[in-house]
Structures are given as structure tokens and as C-alpha cells.
Amino acid sequence: MAPPKDVPAFFGPTSIVIPVVTHWSDASLLTPHEPIRNDLARMERLLQVPFFDGTQAWKVKAFFKWYNDWFYPNVHHHHDIEETIFFPAVKARCDVIPERMAADHEELIRMLDEIRAMELRFKPLKRGAPEPSLSERRLVAEELRQKVAHLATELREHIAEEERFFTPVIKEKFTKEEHHQLVDQIIKAAGLSGNAKMGPWVVHSMYKWAGKDYVEKEFRAGIPAPIKFLFDHFWYPKYLKKAVRGLDVLELEADPKTSAGKSLRRIHSIRAN
């Protein structure tokens, strides 16, 4: 079965700790961390003026739809998997894991929750109350940008610290086969519905940091045919529509669901790297 055609170009890892993959163990942490870094960069960019100033209700709705349906649950699930499966498996072989690894998760989840709660700030305080003014919406949008920037700084540092600690441990304490068994355990724990959401998120990013050949050999080659069919025809197309284009609509001048937005005219700005 041929791989999906609509895949991003190869750019290499964005990690400051693992800028180049030289050993199979380098991919252990890049696999879940690169999609997080990619989404942080997209979120920071598309929340900037002129893409987002809080005054267009459809953009507020689109951002929080993406955040609540994709970014928040994926990052939350990643932290849960680390604490329940990954950390214990590693600790069994190296005895000690820095306490801040798990402790950081509590603060990061609090920050994620704060951003999630900000959606209500763009709405009337109570039923029947007037809508927030345009100036009030702009102020809330600026606060949202600041919270996202703070989250991005803390989350990037957290996952970089994990890469500094865990990558050499994985290389020293696990064989490639043992690591595959650990990954299989993580995949099974996610269940079909979890993998339908996490799988495309991970693989879309993998095309960027590892390239098509790596995806074919290290990911697609090991997928059972029925799951590969689901991935190619349902999971990945849905991810592109809802999670990629679902956030990219912030680049548009008008709501694509309206007659004014049918042209899909984009706001001109400096393109992010």
C-alpha cells in the first residue's frame, strides 16, 4: 500500500539536544517531542497579529477547537504515558530519574489548563450580558499570547531536559528490540481511538524530522495491513483536515465557511521557518 501523498518536506530535527539522528536511540524522544515543538511553533506564530487579534469570533472558535481537540489531549496523553509506562521502565534499569521530570508535568498541565480556560474570556460573563468589546477582546488575545509564549518556553525546556537525560540512558540500557517492545506497550495502551489521534500527529512530524525513507522503514513497515488502511484512508486525512488545516485557517482573511471566505485569501506576513 502506497504511503500518503500529502506529506510535509524533510527539514531535520528542531531539537537543540539532538539536531542530527546518528543512532536509533536518538529517535526515542524525538518521536513524541518533535510534534510538540512543531505545534508550539505553529501556535505561537498564528496567534500573532495580524493573524489573530481576538476580534474575529470565528478565529477564536477555530483556535480553541484545535487546542481542545488536538494539542491539549495529545500533550496530556504524552505526559500520562511517560509517568505510567516510560518512566517506570527506565527507572527499572537506571534506578534514579530526576524528580523534576515528573514534577514539571504538574506545572505544565496547570499551564495547559489555564490556556484552555481562556476561551470563556472571549464570551459574555453571564447569559444576557453584552459581548466583550473589541478592545477587551484584543487585551484577552494579548494575554493568551503571553500564556502560550510562557508555556512554549517551559515546555521546550522540559522536553529538552528529558532528551538530555533519557537519550543516553536508552542507548546504554536498552537494546533496539527491547525499546521496540516498550514502544509496542505504549501503542497498545493508547487503544484504537488514541492511536487514531496520536499516530498521525507523530507521523506527520516524523516526515519533517526523519524523512520519507525513515517513516517507511521504521514505522509503516511494521504496521498491520488493516491498521495501515485505517491510517492512510481515515486517520491521516482527518488529521490533515482537522489538526493541520484546522489551525492554519487563522492565516485566512475571512471565515472559509462564509461566502466572503470562499476565496481562501491569506493574510500576508513573513513566513515562519
Buried (B, 14 or more C-beta within 10 A) or exposed (E): EEBBEEBEEBEEBBBEBBEEBEEBBBBBBBBBBBBBBBBBBBBBBBBBEEBBBBBBEBBBEBBBBBBEBBBBBBBBBBBBBBEEBBBEBBEEEBEEBEEEBEEBBEEBBEBBEEBBEBBEBBEEEEEEEEEBEEEBBBBBBBEBBEBBBEBBEBBBEBBBBBBEBBBEBBBEBBEEEEBBEBBEEBBEBBEEEBBBBBBBBBBBBBBBBBBBEBBEEBBBEEBEEEBBEBBBEEBBBEBBEBBBEBBBBBBBBBBBEEEEBEEEEEEEEEEEE
